[in-house]
Amino acid sequence: MTTYAEFDGERVEVGPGGEATATFTVRNDTDIVEAYEFEVVGECAAWTAVVPERLPVYPGEQGTVTLILRPPLSADVRAGEVPLAVRVVPAEQSDLVAVPETTVVITPFHRFRGVLTPQRRRAWRSGRFLVSLHNQGNTPVEVPLSATDPAEELSFSFKSERIGLEPGERTDVRLRARAGGLIWFGKPAGKPFHVNTSTGAEPGTGDPLGQEEIDGELVQLPLLPKWLLALLALLLALLLFWFTLALPVLTSAAQEAAEQKAEQLAADGKLAPPQPPAGEPQPEEPAGGPPPPPVNPAETGAQHAATIEVRTRPGGTGASPYVVPEGQDFYVTDLVLANYQGDEGLLTIEFDDRTITTIALETFRNQDYHWVTPIKVPSEARIEATVRCARPGTPPYGPTASRCVQQLNVSGTLAAAPR
């Protein structure tokens, strides 16, 4: 005694988004009334319904069961042959299971989607776009890419001109649109174009199975804006006015005022006597005249500079001195401070135990001091920089420093010390 079940046909054809039916016969070869339940096995189970869900059959008789196939219109339902099996399970004698099988042929469908991002790009000459492609059909496709513009003013280049896509697959292709030349002056010019995509050809006709035309635009900007032209014209007009009208008038007025002032001073007897012509002997100073001014050592010495660098741990205090050479006096005229890391803390500068300045590090990156009257630092005296490091800073290029670093450059004149 067995359960007999067999499909009426060997193949069933159905398209995604459509509907098809398949029937099979169940015969009860046992000696009792049996009720049969059905379970669809395989990839088709998710979109296959069984009518009826339970079938009672008398001994020696048979019944017909219908399968309704409704595959969704989705790339997940791949085109091709898919096996379909149904487990026929008797309710009373569950060990007498029959499994009839057939083949479902899923027909292909083609659906393709293309998007251009951004749809409009503003640039001086060339713009970059992204072509997003999505195969929404249930068969693999090859997509050739091309682009055209009606005015034939642009050239196009794709990173890849032919793309292969599996069902449901997405990909992005870079596109560069480039104008033939620059626009120097004037208004922005819009240059529309089309990106053409197609997916294979229809057998026999050669027509594309799926084709989409994506619109885009490159807005070419002028290199020099209109306001800049107006500004240049205004500057040119001002220069012409200055050299042709204003400057001659001002020069003439100044000369007249100078001549009038000279005449007035001459009339009052306040003009200095004229200098003797070149080549005539100059009058000698009478004997017993004023003595020559004393010699300034700062003016007769040699130029000299010294660099002091102080490195200090966070929370610590560090000092670095410079000692004036023996037998020499250092006349300091310039002092340049560098805090290139942007450290935080306090810097104190002393010349021969005299505090010149105390400054917070966080208030400067570069600082300089200049004196008209040089500061004299005697022979063998110290120029010392003391740093109290609160927190190291971050250099312009690199990670946060581990120590505070300050540099001082002291420059002036080094002259022999008087005996």
C-alpha positions as CSV (number, residue, x, y, z in Angstrom):
1,M,0.0,0.0,0.0
2,T,1.4,3.4,-1.1
3,T,0.5,6.9,-1.9
4,Y,0.7,7.8,-5.6
5,A,1.2,11.4,-6.8
6,E,2.3,12.6,-10.2
7,F,2.3,16.0,-12.1
8,D,0.2,16.3,-15.2
9,G,3.0,18.0,-17.1
10,E,6.8,18.0,-17.0
11,R,7.3,21.8,-17.2
12,V,5.5,24.9,-16.2
13,E,6.4,28.4,-17.6
14,V,5.7,31.6,-15.7
15,G,6.9,35.2,-15.8
16,P,7.7,37.4,-12.8
17,G,4.7,39.4,-11.9
18,G,2.4,36.9,-13.7
19,E,0.5,33.8,-12.7
20,A,0.5,30.1,-13.8
21,T,-1.0,26.9,-12.6
22,A,0.2,23.3,-12.4
23,T,-1.8,20.2,-11.4
24,F,-0.9,16.9,-10.1
25,T,-3.0,13.7,-9.3
26,V,-3.0,12.0,-5.9
27,R,-4.3,8.3,-5.8
28,N,-5.1,6.5,-2.6
29,D,-3.8,2.9,-2.9
30,T,-4.5,2.1,0.7
31,D,-7.7,0.4,2.1
32,I,-8.8,3.3,4.3
33,V,-10.1,6.8,3.7
34,E,-7.1,9.0,3.8
35,A,-6.7,12.8,3.9
36,Y,-3.6,14.3,2.3
37,E,-1.8,17.5,3.2
38,F,0.7,19.3,1.0
39,E,4.0,21.1,1.5
40,V,5.8,22.9,-1.4
41,V,9.6,22.3,-1.4
42,G,12.3,24.4,-3.1
43,E,12.8,28.0,-4.2
44,C,9.2,28.3,-5.4
45,A,7.7,27.7,-2.0
46,A,7.5,31.4,-1.1
47,W,5.2,32.3,-4.0
48,T,3.3,29.0,-4.6
49,A,-0.2,28.3,-3.2
50,V,-1.8,24.8,-3.0
51,V,-5.5,24.4,-3.7
52,P,-7.0,22.6,-1.8
53,E,-4.7,22.6,1.3
54,R,-6.2,19.3,2.4
55,L,-7.6,16.6,0.1
56,P,-9.7,13.5,1.4
57,V,-9.5,10.5,-1.0
58,Y,-11.4,7.2,-0.7
59,P,-9.5,3.9,-1.1
60,G,-8.8,3.2,-4.8
61,E,-9.8,6.7,-5.9
62,Q,-7.9,9.8,-6.9
63,G,-8.1,13.5,-6.6
64,T,-6.5,16.6,-8.4
65,V,-4.5,19.3,-6.7
66,T,-3.7,22.7,-8.3
67,L,-0.6,24.8,-7.6
68,I,-0.9,28.5,-8.3
69,L,2.5,30.1,-9.1
70,R,2.8,33.9,-8.6
71,P,6.5,34.9,-8.7
72,P,7.0,38.6,-7.8
73,L,8.4,41.1,-10.3
74,S,11.8,41.2,-8.6
75,A,15.4,40.7,-9.4
76,D,15.5,38.0,-6.7
77,V,13.5,35.7,-9.0
78,R,16.3,34.7,-11.4
79,A,15.4,33.7,-15.0
80,G,15.8,30.0,-15.8
81,E,14.7,26.5,-14.8
82,V,13.8,26.0,-11.1
83,P,12.9,22.5,-9.7
84,L,9.5,22.3,-7.9
85,A,8.6,19.5,-5.6
86,V,5.5,18.8,-3.3
87,R,5.5,16.6,-0.3
88,V,2.2,14.7,-0.1
89,V,1.7,13.6,3.5
90,P,-1.1,11.2,4.5
91,A,-2.8,12.2,7.7
92,E,-3.4,8.6,8.9
93,Q,-0.3,6.9,7.6
94,S,2.3,9.6,7.7
95,D,5.1,7.3,6.6
96,L,3.5,6.8,3.1
97,V,4.9,10.1,1.8
98,A,5.0,10.8,-1.9
99,V,7.1,13.6,-3.5
100,P,6.1,14.5,-7.1
101,E,8.5,16.8,-9.0
102,T,8.3,19.1,-12.0
103,T,10.3,22.0,-13.5
104,V,9.3,25.7,-13.4
105,V,10.7,27.8,-16.2
106,I,10.9,31.5,-15.1
107,T,10.9,33.8,-18.1
108,P,13.3,36.8,-18.2
109,F,12.2,40.4,-17.7
110,H,14.3,43.5,-18.2
111,R,14.2,46.6,-16.1
112,F,17.0,49.1,-15.8
113,R,17.5,52.3,-13.8
114,G,20.1,55.0,-14.3
115,V,20.7,58.2,-12.2
116,L,23.1,61.1,-12.8
117,T,24.5,62.8,-9.7
118,P,24.6,65.8,-9.6
119,Q,22.3,66.6,-12.5
120,R,23.9,70.0,-12.9
121,R,27.5,70.9,-12.2
122,R,29.0,74.4,-12.2
123,A,32.7,74.6,-13.3
124,W,35.1,76.8,-15.3
125,R,35.9,74.1,-17.8
126,S,35.3,70.5,-16.7
127,G,32.9,68.8,-14.3
128,R,32.8,65.4,-12.7
129,F,29.6,63.4,-12.4
130,L,28.6,60.0,-11.0
131,V,26.4,57.7,-13.1
132,S,24.5,55.2,-10.8
133,L,23.3,52.1,-12.6
134,H,20.8,49.5,-11.1
135,N,19.8,46.2,-12.9
136,Q,16.3,45.7,-11.6
137,G,15.7,42.8,-14.0
138,N,16.2,39.0,-13.4
139,T,18.9,38.4,-16.0
140,P,22.6,39.5,-16.2
141,V,23.1,42.5,-18.5
142,E,26.0,44.4,-20.1
143,V,25.5,48.2,-20.2
144,P,27.4,50.2,-22.8
145,L,27.7,53.9,-21.8
146,S,27.9,56.9,-24.1
147,A,27.2,60.6,-23.8
148,T,26.3,63.3,-26.3
149,D,25.5,67.0,-26.3
150,P,23.4,68.6,-29.0
151,A,25.8,71.5,-29.5
152,E,28.9,69.2,-29.7
153,E,30.8,71.5,-27.4
154,L,31.7,68.9,-24.8
155,S,33.9,65.9,-24.7
156,F,33.2,63.0,-22.3
157,S,35.2,60.3,-20.7
158,F,33.9,57.3,-18.6
159,K,36.0,55.4,-16.1
160,S,34.5,52.3,-17.8
161,E,32.5,52.3,-21.0
162,R,30.9,48.9,-20.6
163,I,29.6,47.6,-17.3
164,G,28.3,44.0,-16.5
165,L,25.6,43.8,-13.9
166,E,24.1,40.8,-12.2
167,P,20.3,40.8,-11.3
168,G,19.7,43.4,-8.5
169,E,23.3,44.7,-8.7
170,R,24.2,48.4,-8.4
171,T,27.3,50.2,-9.4
172,D,28.6,53.7,-9.9
173,V,30.6,55.0,-12.9
174,R,32.6,58.2,-12.9
175,L,31.9,60.6,-15.8
176,R,33.9,63.7,-16.8
177,A,32.5,66.3,-19.1
178,R,34.9,68.9,-20.5
179,A,34.3,72.0,-22.5
180,G,36.4,72.9,-25.5
181,G,37.7,76.2,-24.2
182,L,37.5,78.7,-21.4
183,I,35.0,81.6,-21.1
184,W,37.0,84.6,-20.1
185,F,34.2,87.2,-19.7
186,G,30.4,87.3,-19.8
187,K,27.6,85.2,-18.4
188,P,27.6,81.5,-17.3
189,A,26.8,79.2,-20.2
190,G,24.6,76.1,-19.7
191,K,25.7,73.1,-21.8
192,P,23.1,70.3,-21.6
193,F,24.0,66.7,-22.5
194,H,22.5,63.2,-22.4
195,V,24.0,59.9,-21.0
196,N,22.7,57.0,-23.0
197,T,22.4,53.4,-21.6
198,S,21.1,50.3,-23.1
199,T,20.9,46.6,-22.0
200,G,21.4,44.1,-24.8
201,A,19.3,43.6,-27.9
202,E,16.0,41.9,-28.7
203,P,16.6,38.7,-30.7
204,G,15.6,39.1,-34.3
205,T,14.9,42.9,-34.2
206,G,18.1,44.2,-32.7
207,D,16.1,46.7,-30.6
208,P,17.5,47.4,-27.1
209,L,15.8,45.4,-24.4
210,G,16.2,48.3,-22.0
211,Q,17.3,51.8,-22.8
212,E,17.4,55.0,-20.7
213,E,18.5,58.5,-21.5
214,I,19.7,60.5,-18.5
215,D,19.8,64.3,-18.8
216,G,22.6,66.4,-17.3
217,E,24.1,69.9,-17.7
218,L,27.5,71.5,-17.3
219,V,27.2,75.2,-16.5
220,Q,30.5,76.8,-17.6
221,L,31.4,79.8,-15.5
222,P,33.4,82.8,-16.9
223,L,37.0,83.0,-15.6
224,L,36.7,86.7,-14.8
225,P,33.3,87.9,-13.4
226,K,31.5,91.0,-14.6
227,W,32.1,92.9,-11.4
228,L,35.9,92.5,-11.8
229,L,35.6,94.1,-15.3
230,A,33.7,97.1,-13.8
231,L,36.3,97.4,-11.1
232,L,39.2,97.4,-13.6
233,A,37.5,100.0,-15.7
234,L,37.0,102.2,-12.6
235,L,40.6,101.9,-11.6
236,L,41.8,102.7,-15.1
237,A,39.5,105.8,-15.2
238,L,41.0,106.9,-11.8
239,L,44.5,106.5,-13.0
240,L,43.8,108.5,-16.1
241,F,42.2,111.3,-14.1
242,W,45.2,111.3,-11.7
243,F,47.9,111.6,-14.2
244,T,46.2,113.8,-16.7
245,L,44.3,116.3,-14.5
246,A,44.9,116.0,-10.7
247,L,48.7,115.5,-10.6
248,P,49.6,118.5,-12.9
249,V,47.3,120.7,-10.9
250,L,48.7,119.7,-7.6
251,T,52.3,120.0,-8.8
252,S,51.7,123.5,-10.1
253,A,50.0,124.6,-6.9
254,A,52.9,123.2,-4.8
255,Q,55.5,125.0,-6.9
256,E,53.7,128.3,-6.7
257,A,53.3,127.9,-2.9
258,A,57.0,127.1,-2.5
259,E,58.0,130.1,-4.7
260,Q,55.8,132.5,-2.7
261,K,57.2,131.2,0.6
262,A,60.7,131.6,-0.6
263,E,60.0,135.2,-1.7
264,Q,58.5,136.0,1.7
265,L,61.4,134.6,3.6
266,A,63.9,136.4,1.4
267,A,62.1,139.6,2.0
268,D,62.2,139.0,5.8
269,G,65.9,138.2,5.6
270,K,65.4,134.7,6.9
271,L,66.8,132.7,4.0
272,A,70.1,130.9,4.6
273,P,73.0,132.2,2.4
274,P,73.5,130.2,-0.7
275,Q,76.0,127.4,-0.8
276,P,79.2,128.0,-2.7
277,P,79.4,126.4,-6.1
278,A,81.1,123.0,-6.4
279,G,84.9,123.3,-6.7
280,E,85.4,126.4,-4.5
281,P,87.3,125.9,-1.3
282,Q,85.3,125.6,1.9
283,P,86.1,128.0,4.7
284,E,88.2,126.4,7.5
285,E,87.0,126.1,11.0
286,P,88.8,128.7,13.3
287,A,91.3,127.3,15.7
288,G,90.0,126.5,19.1
289,G,86.7,125.3,17.7
290,P,84.4,122.8,19.5
291,P,86.0,119.4,20.1
292,P,84.8,116.3,18.0
293,P,82.1,114.2,19.6
294,P,83.1,111.1,21.6
295,V,83.2,107.8,19.7
296,N,80.2,105.6,20.4
297,P,81.4,101.9,20.9
298,A,78.0,100.6,19.7
299,E,78.6,102.2,16.3
300,T,82.2,101.1,15.9
301,G,81.8,97.4,17.0
302,A,81.0,94.4,14.9
303,Q,77.5,93.0,14.3
304,H,76.8,90.0,16.5
305,A,73.8,87.7,17.1
306,A,73.2,84.7,19.5
307,T,70.4,82.2,19.6
308,I,69.0,80.7,22.9
309,E,66.7,77.7,23.0
310,V,64.9,76.5,26.1
311,R,63.2,73.1,26.3
312,T,61.0,72.5,29.3
313,R,58.8,69.5,30.5
314,P,55.1,70.2,31.2
315,G,54.7,71.6,34.7
316,G,58.5,72.3,35.0
317,T,60.8,75.3,34.8
318,G,63.8,75.6,32.5
319,A,66.4,78.2,31.8
320,S,69.1,78.7,29.2
321,P,71.8,81.4,29.2
322,Y,74.1,83.1,26.8
323,V,77.4,84.5,28.2
324,V,79.0,87.6,26.7
325,P,82.6,86.8,25.6
326,E,85.4,88.0,27.9
327,G,86.8,91.5,27.0
328,Q,83.7,92.3,24.9
329,D,80.6,94.4,25.6
330,F,77.3,93.4,23.9
331,Y,75.1,96.3,22.8
332,V,71.7,94.7,22.2
333,T,69.4,96.4,19.7
334,D,67.0,93.6,18.7
335,L,65.3,90.7,20.4
336,V,63.1,88.2,18.6
337,L,61.0,85.5,20.4
338,A,59.6,82.4,18.8
339,N,56.8,80.1,20.2
340,Y,56.1,78.1,17.1
341,Q,54.3,75.3,18.9
342,G,51.8,77.6,20.6
343,D,52.9,76.5,24.1
344,E,51.3,77.8,27.2
345,G,53.2,79.2,30.2
346,L,55.5,82.1,31.2
347,L,58.7,83.4,29.6
348,T,61.1,85.7,31.5
349,I,64.1,87.4,29.9
350,E,67.0,88.9,31.9
351,F,70.0,90.9,30.8
352,D,72.8,90.9,33.5
353,D,70.2,90.1,36.2
354,R,67.9,92.8,34.9
355,T,64.5,91.6,34.0
356,I,63.7,92.9,30.5
357,T,60.3,91.4,30.0
358,T,57.9,88.7,31.3
359,I,55.3,87.5,28.8
360,A,52.7,84.8,28.7
361,L,53.5,82.2,26.0
362,E,49.9,81.8,24.9
363,T,49.8,85.5,23.8
364,F,52.2,85.1,20.9
365,R,53.7,82.8,18.3
366,N,56.4,85.4,17.2
367,Q,57.3,88.5,19.1
368,D,60.1,91.0,18.5
369,Y,61.6,94.0,20.4
370,H,63.8,96.8,19.0
371,W,65.7,99.5,20.9
372,V,67.0,102.8,19.4
373,T,69.3,103.1,22.3
374,P,71.2,99.8,22.7
375,I,71.1,98.0,26.0
376,K,74.6,97.3,27.2
377,V,75.4,93.8,28.5
378,P,78.9,93.9,30.1
379,S,81.7,91.4,29.4
380,E,81.1,87.9,30.9
381,A,77.5,88.9,31.9
382,R,74.5,86.5,31.1
383,I,71.5,86.9,28.9
384,E,69.1,84.3,30.3
385,A,65.7,83.0,29.2
386,T,63.6,81.2,31.9
387,V,60.4,79.3,30.9
388,R,57.7,77.9,33.2
389,C,55.9,75.4,31.0
390,A,52.1,75.0,31.7
391,R,51.2,72.9,28.6
392,P,53.0,72.1,25.3
393,G,51.2,73.2,22.2
394,T,50.7,71.6,18.8
395,P,53.0,72.5,15.9
396,P,51.5,73.6,12.5
397,Y,52.3,70.1,11.1
398,G,52.3,67.2,13.5
399,P,50.9,65.9,16.8
400,T,50.9,67.7,20.2
401,A,54.5,68.3,21.4
402,S,55.8,66.6,24.5
403,R,57.8,69.6,25.7
404,C,57.6,73.4,25.6
405,V,60.2,74.8,23.1
406,Q,61.1,78.5,22.9
407,Q,63.8,80.2,20.8
408,L,65.3,83.7,21.3
409,N,67.5,85.5,18.9
410,V,69.5,88.4,20.4
411,S,71.4,90.7,18.0
412,G,73.3,93.9,18.2
413,T,77.0,95.1,18.3
414,L,79.9,93.4,20.0
415,A,82.6,95.9,20.9
416,A,85.8,95.8,22.9
417,A,85.2,96.6,26.6
418,P,87.0,99.9,27.7
419,R,90.0,99.4,30.0
